[in-house]
Amino acid sequence: MGSRIERLCIERGLKMTGQRRVIARVLSEAEDHPDVEELYRRAASLDSRISVATVYRTVRLLEERGILERRDFGGGRARYEATEHGHHYHLIDVETGKVIEFEDAEHEQLMRQIASRLGFDLVSHRLELFGRPRHAASRDDAKAGRDGAAR
């Protein structure tokens, strides 16, 4: 019956045009978190009639219907992923922009305990970590040490 995002669209009453099907398929197959420009490049490679305006309108519609979530991982561009992607968190490499998804049951339990201690039932939460690979930080530290010693 099509991609998982296409199924969500149909369940939520959206008319599925051919171009929307292509965009839904690209989003469903994405293993990263594409921004609109990257989504457009991928969709246009499958259907050259798709315009960037169509991709922007479709992404906005899917976001309004709760099918896509907008993520801001820095770098000045919104990126997207399906809302039913399960409980997971993001570690963003500040040097490359690469997003690593991970799960952590201990973190989730801790968030529930904190909400409970404050008199709430946890209904949602997000975790986005920004980091630099250790090997890159070590190189920078070593270089800074050499530069500092030369002065």
DSSP file (Angstrom, degrees, kcal/mol; ACC not computed):
  #  RESIDUE AA STRUCTURE BP1 BP2  ACC     N-H-->O    O-->H-N    N-H-->O    O-->H-N    TCO  KAPPA ALPHA  PHI   PSI    X-CA   Y-CA   Z-CA
    1    1 A M              0   0    0      0, 0.0     2,-0.2     0, 0.0     0, 0.0   0.000 360.0 360.0 360.0  12.5    0.0    0.0    0.0
    2    2 A G        -     0   0    0      4,-0.1    19,-0.0     5,-0.0     5,-0.0  -0.545 360.0 -21.8 104.0-170.8    2.9    2.4   -0.3
    3    3 A S     >  -     0   0    0     -2,-0.2     4,-2.3    18,-0.2     5,-0.1  -0.215  60.9-110.0 -74.7 164.6    5.3    4.0    2.2
    4    4 A R  H  > S+     0   0    0      1,-0.2     4,-2.0     2,-0.2     5,-0.1   0.868 120.7  50.5 -65.5 -35.1    4.6    4.4    5.9
    5    5 A I  H  > S+     0   0    0     19,-0.3     4,-2.4     2,-0.2    -1,-0.2   0.891 108.5  52.7 -69.6 -37.4    4.3    8.1    5.5
    6    6 A E  H  > S+     0   0    0      2,-0.2     4,-2.4     1,-0.2    -2,-0.2   0.917 108.1  51.2 -60.8 -42.5    1.9    7.6    2.6
    7    7 A R  H  X S+     0   0    0     -4,-2.3     4,-2.6     1,-0.2    -2,-0.2   0.911 109.4  50.0 -61.5 -42.1   -0.2    5.4    4.8
    8    8 A L  H  X S+     0   0    0     -4,-2.0     4,-1.7     2,-0.2    -1,-0.2   0.905 109.1  52.5 -62.1 -41.0   -0.2    8.1    7.6
    9    9 A C  H  <>S+     0   0    0     -4,-2.4     5,-2.8     2,-0.2    -2,-0.2   0.936 111.4  45.6 -59.5 -47.1   -1.3   10.7    5.0
   10   10 A I  H ><5S+     0   0    0     -4,-2.4     3,-1.7     1,-0.2    -2,-0.2   0.913 110.4  53.7 -64.1 -43.3   -4.2    8.5    3.9
   11   11 A E  H 3<5S+     0   0    0     -4,-2.6    -1,-0.2     1,-0.3    -2,-0.2   0.825 109.7  49.3 -60.0 -31.1   -5.2    7.7    7.5
   12   12 A R  T 3<5S-     0   0    0     -4,-1.7    -1,-0.3    -5,-0.2    -2,-0.2   0.231 122.5-104.8 -97.6  14.1   -5.4   11.5    8.1
   13   13 A G  T < 5 +     0   0    0     -3,-1.7     2,-0.3     1,-0.2    -3,-0.2   0.647  65.2 152.0  81.6  16.9   -7.5   12.2    5.1
   14   14 A L      < -     0   0    0     -5,-2.8     2,-0.4    -6,-0.2    -1,-0.2  -0.621  48.2-120.6 -82.6 139.2   -4.9   13.7    2.8
   15   15 A K        -     0   0    0     -2,-0.3     2,-0.9     1,-0.1    -1,-0.1  -0.638  26.8-140.1 -73.1 129.6   -5.4   13.4   -1.0
   16   16 A M        -     0   0    0     -2,-0.4     2,-0.1     4,-0.1    -1,-0.1  -0.796  21.6-174.9-102.4  99.2   -2.4   11.6   -2.3
   17   17 A T     >  -     0   0    0     -2,-0.9     4,-2.2     1,-0.1     5,-0.2  -0.361  42.2-102.4 -77.5 167.7   -1.2   13.1   -5.6
   18   18 A G  H  > S+     0   0    0      1,-0.2     4,-1.8     2,-0.2     5,-0.1   0.894 123.5  49.3 -58.9 -41.2    1.6   11.4   -7.6
   19   19 A Q  H  > S+     0   0    0      1,-0.2     4,-2.4     2,-0.2    -1,-0.2   0.887 109.2  51.2 -69.3 -38.2    4.0   14.1   -6.4
   20   20 A R  H  > S+     0   0    0      1,-0.2     4,-2.9     2,-0.2    -1,-0.2   0.881 107.7  54.4 -64.4 -36.1    3.0   13.7   -2.8
   21   21 A R  H  X S+     0   0    0     -4,-2.2     4,-2.5     2,-0.2    -2,-0.2   0.915 108.6  48.3 -62.3 -42.2    3.5   10.0   -3.1
   22   22 A V  H  X S+     0   0    0     -4,-1.8     4,-2.6     2,-0.2    -2,-0.2   0.941 113.3  46.7 -63.3 -47.0    7.1   10.5   -4.3
   23   23 A I  H  X S+     0   0    0     -4,-2.4     4,-2.4     1,-0.2    -2,-0.2   0.911 112.8  49.9 -62.7 -42.9    7.8   13.0   -1.5
   24   24 A A  H  X S+     0   0    0     -4,-2.9     4,-2.5     2,-0.2   -19,-0.3   0.903 111.0  49.9 -61.5 -41.6    6.3   10.6    1.1
   25   25 A R  H  X S+     0   0    0     -4,-2.5     4,-2.2     2,-0.2    -2,-0.2   0.928 110.3  49.3 -63.7 -45.4    8.4    7.7   -0.3
   26   26 A V  H  X S+     0   0    0     -4,-2.6     4,-1.0     1,-0.2    -2,-0.2   0.922 113.2  47.4 -60.9 -44.0   11.6    9.8   -0.1
   27   27 A L  H  < S+     0   0    0     -4,-2.4     3,-0.4     1,-0.2    55,-0.2   0.904 111.7  50.3 -64.0 -40.7   10.8   10.7    3.5
   28   28 A S  H  < S+     0   0    0     -4,-2.5    -1,-0.2     1,-0.2    -2,-0.2   0.852 113.5  45.4 -66.0 -34.4   10.0    7.2    4.4
   29   29 A E  H  < S+     0   0    0     -4,-2.2    -1,-0.2    -5,-0.2    -2,-0.2   0.603  86.6 113.8 -85.3 -11.7   13.2    5.9    2.9
   30   30 A A     <  -     0   0    0     -4,-1.0    -3,-0.0    -3,-0.4    -4,-0.0  -0.403  42.0-174.6 -66.1 129.2   15.4    8.6    4.4
   31   31 A E  S    S+     0   0    0     -2,-0.2    -1,-0.2     2,-0.0     2,-0.2   0.422  74.2  48.6 -99.1  -2.2   17.9    7.3    7.0
   32   32 A D  S    S-     0   0    0     68,-0.0    66,-0.0    66,-0.0    68,-0.0  -0.354  99.3 -96.1-115.2-161.2   19.0   10.8    7.8
   33   33 A H        -     0   0    0     -2,-0.2    48,-0.1    48,-0.1    -6,-0.0  -0.780  46.4-159.5-122.8  83.4   17.0   13.9    8.6
   34   34 A P        -     0   0    0      0, 0.0    46,-1.9     0, 0.0     2,-0.1  -0.292   8.3-137.5 -70.3 147.4   16.8   15.8    5.3
   35   35 A D  B  >  -A   79   0A   0     44,-0.2     4,-2.6     1,-0.1     5,-0.2  -0.406  39.0 -93.1 -86.4 177.3   16.1   19.5    5.0
   36   36 A V  H  > S+     0   0    0     42,-0.5     4,-2.7     1,-0.2     5,-0.2   0.885 125.0  53.2 -63.5 -39.3   13.7   20.7    2.3
   37   37 A E  H  > S+     0   0    0      2,-0.2     4,-2.2     1,-0.2    -1,-0.2   0.913 112.5  43.8 -63.5 -42.1   16.4   21.3   -0.3
   38   38 A E  H  > S+     0   0    0      2,-0.2     4,-2.3     1,-0.2    -2,-0.2   0.901 112.7  52.5 -68.8 -40.2   17.8   17.8    0.1
   39   39 A L  H  X S+     0   0    0     -4,-2.6     4,-2.7     1,-0.2     5,-0.2   0.912 109.2  50.5 -59.6 -42.6   14.3   16.4    0.1
   40   40 A Y  H  X S+     0   0    0     -4,-2.7     4,-3.2     2,-0.2     5,-0.3   0.930 108.5  51.7 -60.8 -46.5   13.7   18.3   -3.2
   41   41 A R  H  X S+     0   0    0     -4,-2.2     4,-1.3     1,-0.2    -2,-0.2   0.920 113.6  44.4 -57.8 -44.5   16.9   16.9   -4.8
   42   42 A R  H  X S+     0   0    0     -4,-2.3     4,-0.6     2,-0.2    -1,-0.2   0.917 116.3  45.3 -68.1 -43.4   15.9   13.4   -3.9
   43   43 A A  H >X S+     0   0    0     -4,-2.7     4,-2.1     1,-0.2     3,-1.1   0.906 110.8  53.3 -67.7 -40.8   12.3   13.7   -5.0
   44   44 A A  H 3< S+     0   0    0     -4,-3.2    -1,-0.2     1,-0.3    -2,-0.2   0.787 101.0  60.7 -66.8 -26.4   13.2   15.5   -8.3
   45   45 A S  H 3< S+     0   0    0     -4,-1.3    -1,-0.3    -5,-0.3     3,-0.2   0.758 112.4  39.3 -70.3 -22.0   15.6   12.7   -9.2
   46   46 A L  H << S+     0   0    0     -3,-1.1     2,-0.3    -4,-0.6    -2,-0.2   0.752 135.3  16.3 -93.7 -30.4   12.6   10.4   -9.1
   47   47 A D    ><  -     0   0    0     -4,-2.1     3,-1.9    -5,-0.1    -1,-0.3  -0.836  63.0-163.6-147.3 102.8   10.1   12.8  -10.8
   48   48 A S  T 3  S+     0   0    0     -2,-0.3    -4,-0.1     1,-0.3    -3,-0.1   0.604  85.5  70.3 -66.9 -10.9   11.6   15.8  -12.6
   49   49 A R  T 3  S+     0   0    0      2,-0.1     2,-0.3    -5,-0.0    -1,-0.3   0.605  73.9 105.0 -81.0 -10.8    8.2   17.6  -12.6
   50   50 A I    <   -     0   0    0     -3,-1.9     2,-0.2    -7,-0.2    -3,-0.1  -0.551  59.8-154.3 -74.1 129.3    8.4   18.2   -8.8
   51   51 A S     >  -     0   0    0     -2,-0.3     4,-1.8     1,-0.1     5,-0.1  -0.648  26.5-117.5 -99.8 160.4    9.2   21.8   -7.9
   52   52 A V  H  > S+     0   0    0     -2,-0.2     4,-2.5     1,-0.2     5,-0.2   0.845 117.0  58.6 -64.1 -32.1   10.8   23.0   -4.8
   53   53 A A  H  > S+     0   0    0      2,-0.2     4,-2.6     1,-0.2    -1,-0.2   0.893 103.5  51.8 -63.4 -39.3    7.6   24.9   -4.0
   54   54 A T  H  > S+     0   0    0      2,-0.2     4,-2.6     1,-0.2    -1,-0.2   0.904 109.7  49.3 -63.0 -41.4    5.7   21.7   -4.1
   55   55 A V  H  X S+     0   0    0     -4,-1.8     4,-2.8     2,-0.2     5,-0.2   0.936 111.1  49.1 -64.6 -45.7    8.1   20.1   -1.6
   56   56 A Y  H  X S+     0   0    0     -4,-2.5     4,-2.3     1,-0.2    -2,-0.2   0.933 113.7  46.3 -58.4 -46.7    7.8   23.1    0.7
   57   57 A R  H  X S+     0   0    0     -4,-2.6     4,-2.4     1,-0.2    -1,-0.2   0.913 114.1  48.1 -62.5 -42.9    4.0   23.0    0.6
   58   58 A T  H  X S+     0   0    0     -4,-2.6     4,-2.8     2,-0.2     5,-0.2   0.921 111.5  48.9 -66.2 -43.9    3.9   19.3    1.2
   59   59 A V  H  X S+     0   0    0     -4,-2.8     4,-2.3     2,-0.2    -1,-0.2   0.923 112.0  49.4 -61.7 -43.8    6.3   19.4    4.1
   60   60 A R  H  X S+     0   0    0     -4,-2.3     4,-2.5    -5,-0.2    -1,-0.2   0.921 112.6  47.8 -61.3 -43.7    4.3   22.2    5.7
   61   61 A L  H  X S+     0   0    0     -4,-2.4     4,-2.0     2,-0.2    -2,-0.2   0.919 111.9  48.9 -62.6 -45.3    1.1   20.2    5.2
   62   62 A L  H  <>S+     0   0    0     -4,-2.8     5,-2.8     1,-0.2     6,-1.4   0.859 112.2  49.3 -64.8 -34.9    2.6   17.0    6.6
   63   63 A E  H ><5S+     0   0    0     -4,-2.3     3,-1.4     4,-0.2    -2,-0.2   0.921 109.5  51.1 -68.8 -43.8    3.9   19.0    9.6
   64   64 A E  H 3<5S+     0   0    0     -4,-2.5    -2,-0.2     1,-0.3    -1,-0.2   0.848 110.0  50.6 -61.1 -34.4    0.5   20.6   10.2
   65   65 A R  T 3<5S-     0   0    0     -4,-2.0    -1,-0.3    -5,-0.2    -2,-0.2   0.422 117.3-113.1 -85.5   1.2   -1.1   17.1   10.2
   66   66 A G  T < 5S+     0   0    0     -3,-1.4    -3,-0.2     2,-0.2    -2,-0.1   0.719  87.4 114.6  77.2  20.3    1.4   15.7   12.7
   67   67 A I  S   <S+     0   0    0     -5,-2.8    16,-2.3    -6,-0.2    17,-0.4   0.801  75.9  36.4 -90.9 -34.6    3.0   13.4   10.2
   68   68 A L  E    S-B   82   0A   0     -6,-1.4     2,-0.4    14,-0.3    14,-0.2  -0.878  70.2-147.2-117.1 151.0    6.4   15.1   10.2
   69   69 A E  E     -B   81   0A   0     12,-3.0    12,-1.5    -2,-0.3     2,-0.4  -0.969  15.4-134.2-116.2 135.3    8.3   16.7   12.9
   70   70 A R  E     -B   80   0A   0     -2,-0.4     2,-0.4    10,-0.2    10,-0.2  -0.704  22.9-166.3 -84.3 135.3   10.6   19.7   12.3
   71   71 A R  E     -B   79   0A   0      8,-3.6     8,-2.9    -2,-0.4     2,-0.6  -0.966  13.5-155.1-123.1 140.7   14.0   19.5   14.0
   72   72 A D  E     +B   78   0A   0     -2,-0.4     6,-0.1     6,-0.2     3,-0.1  -0.903  21.8 164.5-116.6 101.8   16.5   22.2   14.5
   73   73 A F        -     0   0    0     -2,-0.6    -1,-0.1     4,-0.5     5,-0.1   0.118  57.7 -99.5-100.7  20.1   19.9   20.8   14.8
   74   74 A G  S >  S+     0   0    0      3,-0.1     3,-0.6     1,-0.1    -1,-0.4  -0.237  90.6 101.4  85.6 177.7   21.7   24.1   14.2
   75   75 A G  T 3  S-     0   0    0      1,-0.2     3,-0.1    -3,-0.1    -1,-0.1   0.501 102.5 -87.6  83.1   3.3   23.2   25.2   10.9
   76   76 A G  T 3  S+     0   0    0      1,-0.1     2,-0.4     0, 0.0    -1,-0.2   0.646  98.9 100.4  75.0  16.1   20.2   27.4   10.1
   77   77 A R    <   -     0   0    0     -3,-0.6    -4,-0.5   -42,-0.0     2,-0.2  -0.996  67.3-127.7-138.7 136.3   18.0   24.9    8.4
   78   78 A A  E     - B   0  72A   0     -2,-0.4   -42,-0.5    -6,-0.1     2,-0.3  -0.549  25.6-162.6 -76.8 141.8   15.1   22.9    9.6
   79   79 A R  E     -AB  35  71A   0     -8,-2.9    -8,-3.6    -2,-0.2     2,-0.3  -0.863   6.9-140.6-124.1 161.4   15.3   19.1    9.1
   80   80 A Y  E     + B   0  70A   0    -46,-1.9     2,-0.3    -2,-0.3   -10,-0.2  -0.887  20.8 169.2-131.4 151.1   12.5   16.6    9.2
   81   81 A E  E     - B   0  69A   0    -12,-1.5   -12,-3.0    -2,-0.3   -48,-0.1  -0.976  44.8 -87.5-150.8 158.3   11.6   13.1   10.4
   82   82 A A  E >   - B   0  68A   0     -2,-0.3     3,-0.7   -14,-0.2   -14,-0.3  -0.373  31.0-134.1 -65.7 142.9    8.4   11.1   10.7
   83   83 A T  T 3  S+     0   0    0    -16,-2.3     2,-0.7     1,-0.3     3,-0.4   0.829 101.8  60.5 -69.8 -30.9    6.6   11.6   14.0
   84   84 A E  T 3   +     0   0    0    -17,-0.4    -1,-0.3     1,-0.2    -2,-0.1  -0.177  67.8 118.8 -90.6  45.2    6.0    7.8   14.5
   85   85 A H  S <  S-     0   0    0     -3,-0.7    -1,-0.2    -2,-0.7    -2,-0.1   0.376  75.2-118.8 -90.8   3.4    9.7    7.2   14.5
   86   86 A G        -     0   0    0     -3,-0.4     2,-0.7     2,-0.0    -1,-0.3  -0.086  48.0 -41.0  85.0 173.0    9.7    5.8   18.1
   87   87 A H  S    S+     0   0    0     -3,-0.1     2,-0.3    39,-0.0    17,-0.1  -0.659  82.2 133.1 -78.4 114.5   11.4    7.0   21.2
   88   88 A H        -     0   0    0     -2,-0.7    39,-0.3    15,-0.1     2,-0.3  -0.969  40.4-138.3-155.0 167.5   14.9    8.0   20.3
   89   89 A Y  E     -C  102   0B   0     13,-3.3    13,-1.9    -2,-0.3     2,-0.4  -0.748  16.2-124.0-126.9 171.3   17.3   10.9   20.8
   90   90 A H  E     -Cd 101 128B   0     37,-2.1    39,-3.3    -2,-0.3     2,-0.5  -0.966  11.5-168.4-126.9 135.0   19.8   12.8   18.7
   91   91 A L  E     -Cd 100 129B   0      9,-2.5     9,-2.9    -2,-0.4     2,-0.5  -0.990  19.9-157.0-115.9 119.1   23.5   13.4   19.0
   92   92 A I  E     -Cd  99 130B   0     37,-3.6    39,-2.8    -2,-0.5     2,-0.7  -0.866  13.1-136.9-105.5 124.5   24.5   16.1   16.5
   93   93 A D  E  >  - d   0 131B   0      5,-2.8     4,-3.0    -2,-0.5    39,-0.2  -0.698  13.6-155.9 -75.7 113.2   28.2   16.3   15.4
   94   94 A V  T  4 S+     0   0    0     37,-3.0    -1,-0.2    -2,-0.7    38,-0.1   0.691  88.6  51.7 -69.6 -17.3   28.8   20.1   15.4
   95   95 A E  T  4 S+     0   0    0     36,-0.4    -1,-0.2     3,-0.1    37,-0.1   0.876 127.1  16.7 -85.0 -39.3   31.6   19.8   12.9
   96   96 A T  T  4 S-     0   0    0      2,-0.1    -2,-0.2    -3,-0.1     3,-0.1   0.624  92.1-125.6-109.1 -17.0   29.8   17.8   10.2
   97   97 A G     <  +     0   0    0     -4,-3.0    -3,-0.1     1,-0.3   -24,-0.0   0.437  55.3 154.5  82.1  -1.0   26.1   18.2   11.1
   98   98 A K        -     0   0    0     -5,-0.2    -5,-2.8    -6,-0.1     2,-0.5  -0.360  35.2-143.8 -62.2 138.4   25.7   14.5   11.1
   99   99 A V  E     -C   92   0B   0     -7,-0.2     2,-0.5    -3,-0.1    -7,-0.2  -0.929  10.8-163.5-110.5 124.5   22.9   13.3   13.3
  100  100 A I  E     -C   91   0B   0     -9,-2.9    -9,-2.5    -2,-0.5     2,-0.3  -0.929   9.6-149.7-107.6 123.7   23.2   10.1   15.2
  101  101 A E  E     +C   90   0B   0     -2,-0.5     2,-0.3   -11,-0.2   -11,-0.2  -0.719  24.0 165.1 -91.6 142.6   20.1    8.5   16.6
  102  102 A F  E     -C   89   0B   0    -13,-1.9   -13,-3.3    -2,-0.3     2,-0.3  -0.980  27.9-134.1-150.5 162.4   20.2    6.5   19.8
  103  103 A E        -     0   0    0     -2,-0.3     2,-0.2   -15,-0.2   -15,-0.1  -0.873  16.2-178.5-115.6 151.7   17.9    5.1   22.5
  104  104 A D     >  -     0   0    0     -2,-0.3     4,-1.9     1,-0.1     3,-0.2  -0.708  11.1-174.9-155.0  97.0   18.4    5.2   26.2
  105  105 A A  H  > S+     0   0    0      1,-0.2     4,-2.4    -2,-0.2     5,-0.2   0.837  88.1  57.6 -63.1 -33.8   15.9    3.6   28.5
  106  106 A E  H  > S+     0   0    0      2,-0.2     4,-2.4     1,-0.2    -1,-0.2   0.916 106.5  48.8 -63.9 -42.1   17.6    5.0   31.6
  107  107 A H  H  > S+     0   0    0      2,-0.2     4,-2.4     1,-0.2    -2,-0.2   0.923 111.0  50.1 -62.4 -44.4   17.2    8.6   30.4
  108  108 A E  H  X S+     0   0    0     -4,-1.9     4,-2.0     1,-0.2    -2,-0.2   0.918 111.1  48.4 -61.7 -43.8   13.5    8.0   29.7
  109  109 A Q  H  X S+     0   0    0     -4,-2.4     4,-2.3     1,-0.2    -1,-0.2   0.902 110.2  52.4 -62.8 -41.2   13.0    6.5   33.1
  110  110 A L  H  X S+     0   0    0     -4,-2.4     4,-2.5     1,-0.2    -2,-0.2   0.906 107.9  50.9 -61.3 -42.5   14.8    9.5   34.7
  111  111 A M  H  X S+     0   0    0     -4,-2.4     4,-2.4     1,-0.2    -1,-0.2   0.896 110.1  49.9 -63.3 -39.6   12.6   12.0   32.8
  112  112 A R  H  X S+     0   0    0     -4,-2.0     4,-2.5     2,-0.2    -1,-0.2   0.907 110.8  49.8 -64.0 -41.2    9.5   10.1   34.1
  113  113 A Q  H  X S+     0   0    0     -4,-2.3     4,-2.7     2,-0.2    -2,-0.2   0.907 110.9  49.0 -64.6 -41.9   10.8   10.2   37.7
  114  114 A I  H  X S+     0   0    0     -4,-2.5     4,-1.6     2,-0.2    -2,-0.2   0.941 112.4  47.6 -63.2 -46.9   11.5   14.0   37.4
  115  115 A A  H  <>S+     0   0    0     -4,-2.4     5,-3.1     1,-0.2    -2,-0.2   0.920 113.7  48.4 -59.6 -43.9    8.1   14.7   36.0
  116  116 A S  H ><5S+     0   0    0     -4,-2.5     3,-1.9     3,-0.2    -2,-0.2   0.921 108.0  53.4 -63.2 -44.9    6.5   12.6   38.8
  117  117 A R  H 3<5S+     0   0    0     -4,-2.7    -1,-0.2     1,-0.3    -2,-0.2   0.817 110.4  48.8 -59.7 -30.7    8.5   14.2   41.5
  118  118 A L  T 3<5S-     0   0    0     -4,-1.6    -1,-0.3    -5,-0.2    -2,-0.2   0.342 127.1-100.9 -92.1   6.0    7.2   17.6   40.2
  119  119 A G  T < 5S+     0   0    0     -3,-1.9     2,-0.3     1,-0.3    -3,-0.2   0.764  83.0 115.5  85.9  26.8    3.6   16.3   40.2
  120  120 A F      < -     0   0    0     -5,-3.1     2,-0.5    -6,-0.1    -1,-0.3  -0.894  61.5-131.5-127.1 156.1    3.3   15.6   36.4
  121  121 A D        -     0   0    0     -2,-0.3     2,-0.3    -5,-0.1    -9,-0.1  -0.941  37.1-121.1 -99.3 126.1    2.7   12.6   34.1
  122  122 A L        +     0   0    0     -2,-0.5     3,-0.1     1,-0.2   -10,-0.1  -0.519  38.8 167.4 -70.5 126.2    5.3   12.7   31.3
  123  123 A V        -     0   0    0      1,-0.4     2,-0.3    -2,-0.3    -1,-0.2   0.608  65.1  -5.4-111.7 -20.9    3.5   12.9   27.9
  124  124 A S        +     0   0    0      2,-0.0    -1,-0.4     0, 0.0     2,-0.3  -0.973  58.5 174.4-166.9 155.2    6.5   13.8   25.7
  125  125 A H        -     0   0    0     -2,-0.3     2,-0.3    -3,-0.1   -17,-0.0  -0.978  12.2-151.9-161.9 161.9   10.1   14.7   25.8
  126  126 A R        -     0   0    0     -2,-0.3     2,-0.4   -39,-0.1   -37,-0.1  -0.968   3.0-167.6-135.8 151.1   13.1   15.4   23.6
  127  127 A L        +     0   0    0     -2,-0.3   -37,-2.1   -39,-0.3     2,-0.5  -0.950   9.3 172.9-141.0 122.4   16.8   15.1   23.9
  128  128 A E  E     -d   90   0B   0     -2,-0.4     2,-0.4   -39,-0.2   -37,-0.2  -0.975  10.4-167.6-130.1 117.7   19.3   16.6   21.5
  129  129 A L  E     -d   91   0B   0    -39,-3.3   -37,-3.6    -2,-0.5     2,-0.5  -0.838   6.3-155.6-104.3 141.1   23.0   16.5   22.3
  130  130 A F  E     +d   92   0B   0     -2,-0.4     2,-0.3   -39,-0.2   -37,-0.2  -0.973  29.6 150.4-117.2 127.4   25.6   18.5   20.4
  131  131 A G  E     -d   93   0B   0    -39,-2.8   -37,-3.0    -2,-0.5   -36,-0.4  -0.900  40.6-127.1-149.4 175.6   29.1   17.3   20.4
  132  132 A R        -     0   0    0     -2,-0.3     5,-0.1   -39,-0.2   -39,-0.1  -0.989  43.0-100.3-126.9 135.2   32.4   17.0   18.7
  133  133 A P    >>  -     0   0    0      0, 0.0     4,-2.0     0, 0.0     3,-0.6  -0.269  31.3-124.5 -55.0 141.3   34.2   13.6   18.2
  134  134 A R  H 3> S+     0   0    0      1,-0.3     4,-2.7     2,-0.2     5,-0.2   0.877 109.2  57.0 -58.2 -40.1   36.9   13.1   20.8
  135  135 A H  H 3> S+     0   0    0      1,-0.2     4,-1.8     2,-0.2    -1,-0.3   0.869 108.1  48.2 -62.0 -34.5   39.6   12.5   18.2
  136  136 A A  H <> S+     0   0    0     -3,-0.6     4,-2.3     2,-0.2    -1,-0.2   0.904 111.6  49.2 -71.1 -41.3   38.8   16.0   16.7
  137  137 A A  H  X S+     0   0    0     -4,-2.0     4,-2.7     1,-0.2    -2,-0.2   0.893 109.6  52.5 -64.8 -39.1   38.9   17.7   20.1
  138  138 A S  H  X S+     0   0    0     -4,-2.7     4,-2.6     2,-0.2    -1,-0.2   0.911 109.6  48.7 -63.2 -42.0   42.2   16.0   20.9
  139  139 A R  H  X S+     0   0    0     -4,-1.8     4,-2.6    -5,-0.2    -2,-0.2   0.921 112.6  48.1 -62.5 -43.9   43.7   17.3   17.7
  140  140 A D  H  X S+     0   0    0     -4,-2.3     4,-2.7     2,-0.2    -2,-0.2   0.911 112.6  48.6 -63.8 -42.2   42.4   20.8   18.4
  141  141 A D  H  X S+     0   0    0     -4,-2.7     4,-2.3     2,-0.2    -2,-0.2   0.917 112.6  48.1 -63.6 -43.0   43.8   20.7   21.9
  142  142 A A  H  X S+     0   0    0     -4,-2.6     4,-2.2     2,-0.2    -2,-0.2   0.913 113.0  47.9 -64.0 -42.2   47.1   19.4   20.7
  143  143 A K  H  X S+     0   0    0     -4,-2.6     4,-2.8     1,-0.2     5,-0.2   0.914 110.6  51.3 -65.1 -42.6   47.3   22.1   18.1
  144  144 A A  H  X S+     0   0    0     -4,-2.7     4,-2.6     1,-0.2    -1,-0.2   0.888 109.5  51.5 -61.7 -39.0   46.3   24.8   20.6
  145  145 A G  H  X S+     0   0    0     -4,-2.3     4,-2.0     2,-0.2    -1,-0.2   0.913 111.7  45.9 -63.8 -43.0   49.1   23.6   22.9
  146  146 A R  H  X S+     0   0    0     -4,-2.2     4,-1.4     2,-0.2    -2,-0.2   0.915 114.2  48.2 -66.0 -42.6   51.7   23.8   20.1
  147  147 A D  H  X S+     0   0    0     -4,-2.8     4,-0.6     1,-0.2    -2,-0.2   0.908 112.7  48.9 -64.4 -40.8   50.5   27.2   19.0
  148  148 A G  H >< S+     0   0    0     -4,-2.6     3,-0.8     1,-0.2    -1,-0.2   0.870 108.9  52.8 -66.8 -36.8   50.5   28.5   22.6
  149  149 A A  H 3< S+     0   0    0     -4,-2.0    -1,-0.2     1,-0.2    -2,-0.2   0.787 103.5  58.3 -70.2 -27.1   54.0   27.2   23.2
  150  150 A A  H 3<        0   0    0     -4,-1.4    -1,-0.2     1,-0.2    -2,-0.2   0.675 360.0 360.0 -77.7 -15.9   55.4   29.0   20.1
  151  151 A R    <<        0   0    0     -3,-0.8    -1,-0.2    -4,-0.6    -2,-0.2   0.463 360.0 360.0 -88.7 360.0   54.3   32.4   21.4
